[in-house]
Amino acid sequence: MTTSYFQNLVESIETLPIEDQDYLFDLIRKRRIEKRRSEIADNARAVLTDFQQGKAKIGTVNDLITDLLKEDDESSLE
């Protein structure tokens, strides 16, 4: 988005009555929240699918560190 387009958009919004500006901001905020919720749900479905296919593991942070160190040791031997 170019600066002039954005500036024109802001100026157009500023010409709206305060009530309409408030409504617009509330609408945009709610849509952003819903979009983020959808992204989180998509990510959760992907992780669940990976887990079901054996591509993901459950464990503690210490388990993760151990796995990462093990992978690092194995790659240094190659």
DOGUMAR-961454 format. One record per residue (C-alpha): residue number from 0; residue in one letter; x, z, y. Coordinates in pm, 1 decimal. Example, Ala and Ser with C-alpha at 12.3 -4.5 7.8 and 13.67 -1.06 7.14 Angstrom:
2
+-----+--------+----------+----------+----------+
: num : residu :        X :        Z :        Y :
+-----+--------+----------+----------+----------+
:   0 :      a :   1230.0 :    780.0 :   -450.0 :
:   1 :      s :   1367.0 :    714.0 :   -106.0 :
+-----+--------+----------+----------+----------+
END
This chain:
78
+-----+--------+----------+----------+----------+
: num : residu :        X :        Z :        Y :
+-----+--------+----------+----------+----------+
:   0 :      m :      0.0 :      0.0 :      0.0 :
:   1 :      t :    146.7 :    -99.3 :    333.4 :
:   2 :      t :    177.9 :    144.1 :    620.5 :
:   3 :      s :    -52.9 :    -60.2 :    842.2 :
:   4 :      y :   -321.1 :    -71.2 :    571.5 :
:   5 :      f :   -294.7 :    303.2 :    523.5 :
:   6 :      q :   -301.7 :    363.3 :    898.5 :
:   7 :      n :   -610.2 :    142.7 :    934.1 :
:   8 :      l :   -777.4 :    333.9 :    652.7 :
:   9 :      v :   -702.6 :    668.5 :    817.9 :
:  10 :      e :   -830.7 :    542.0 :   1152.5 :
:  11 :      s :  -1149.8 :    415.1 :    987.4 :
:  12 :      i :  -1207.8 :    752.6 :    824.2 :
:  13 :      e :  -1150.3 :    927.1 :   1155.9 :
:  14 :      t :  -1438.2 :    727.7 :   1307.3 :
:  15 :      l :  -1680.3 :    876.6 :   1055.2 :
:  16 :      p :  -1885.6 :   1181.9 :   1147.3 :
:  17 :      i :  -1724.6 :   1509.8 :   1036.7 :
:  18 :      e :  -1989.7 :   1561.6 :    767.3 :
:  19 :      d :  -1911.4 :   1219.8 :    617.7 :
:  20 :      q :  -1537.8 :   1290.2 :    631.5 :
:  21 :      d :  -1594.4 :   1619.7 :    449.1 :
:  22 :      y :  -1809.6 :   1444.7 :    189.1 :
:  23 :      l :  -1544.3 :   1174.0 :    140.7 :
:  24 :      f :  -1263.0 :   1426.8 :     99.5 :
:  25 :      d :  -1470.1 :   1629.0 :   -147.6 :
:  26 :      l :  -1556.6 :   1313.7 :   -342.9 :
:  27 :      i :  -1192.1 :   1204.0 :   -359.0 :
:  28 :      r :  -1080.5 :   1552.6 :   -466.4 :
:  29 :      k :  -1340.9 :   1565.6 :   -743.8 :
:  30 :      r :  -1247.5 :   1217.5 :   -866.3 :
:  31 :      r :   -877.5 :   1311.0 :   -873.2 :
:  32 :      i :   -959.7 :   1624.0 :  -1073.1 :
:  33 :      e :  -1167.2 :   1422.9 :  -1320.1 :
:  34 :      k :   -892.3 :   1160.7 :  -1352.7 :
:  35 :      r :   -635.0 :   1431.4 :  -1424.0 :
:  36 :      r :   -865.1 :   1589.6 :  -1683.0 :
:  37 :      s :   -899.6 :   1251.6 :  -1849.5 :
:  38 :      e :   -521.0 :   1205.9 :  -1854.3 :
:  39 :      i :   -476.4 :   1552.3 :  -2008.1 :
:  40 :      a :   -738.2 :   1473.3 :  -2274.3 :
:  41 :      d :   -566.4 :   1141.2 :  -2352.4 :
:  42 :      n :   -231.9 :   1320.1 :  -2387.6 :
:  43 :      a :   -387.7 :   1583.8 :  -2614.3 :
:  44 :      r :   -538.1 :   1314.1 :  -2837.5 :
:  45 :      a :   -201.2 :   1138.9 :  -2859.6 :
:  46 :      v :    -22.3 :   1461.6 :  -2953.8 :
:  47 :      l :   -286.5 :   1542.7 :  -3214.0 :
:  48 :      t :   -250.4 :   1195.1 :  -3363.5 :
:  49 :      d :    128.4 :   1230.8 :  -3370.9 :
:  50 :      f :     94.4 :   1570.8 :  -3537.5 :
:  51 :      q :   -146.2 :   1435.0 :  -3798.4 :
:  52 :      q :     97.6 :   1150.8 :  -3871.1 :
:  53 :      g :    388.2 :   1393.2 :  -3905.8 :
:  54 :      k :    558.3 :   1277.9 :  -3587.2 :
:  55 :      a :    524.1 :   1616.6 :  -3415.1 :
:  56 :      k :    596.5 :   1971.7 :  -3522.3 :
:  57 :      i :    467.0 :   2316.3 :  -3437.7 :
:  58 :      g :    719.7 :   2587.4 :  -3362.1 :
:  59 :      t :    870.6 :   2825.6 :  -3115.4 :
:  60 :      v :   1112.6 :   2745.9 :  -2836.6 :
:  61 :      n :   1390.4 :   2876.9 :  -3060.1 :
:  62 :      d :   1281.1 :   2631.8 :  -3332.2 :
:  63 :      l :   1302.3 :   2349.6 :  -3078.0 :
:  64 :      i :   1649.0 :   2454.7 :  -2964.8 :
:  65 :      t :   1765.5 :   2476.5 :  -3326.5 :
:  66 :      d :   1628.9 :   2128.2 :  -3401.0 :
:  67 :      l :   1790.6 :   1983.3 :  -3089.7 :
:  68 :      l :   2126.5 :   2140.0 :  -3169.8 :
:  69 :      k :   2101.4 :   2015.2 :  -3528.0 :
:  70 :      e :   2028.7 :   1660.8 :  -3406.3 :
:  71 :      d :   2320.6 :   1681.8 :  -3162.9 :
:  72 :      d :   2555.4 :   1796.5 :  -3442.3 :
:  73 :      e :   2434.9 :   1517.5 :  -3673.3 :
:  74 :      s :   2480.7 :   1249.0 :  -3407.8 :
:  75 :      s :   2833.0 :   1367.4 :  -3328.5 :
:  76 :      l :   2928.7 :   1324.5 :  -3695.7 :
:  77 :      e :   2831.1 :    957.2 :  -3696.9 :
+-----+--------+----------+----------+----------+
END
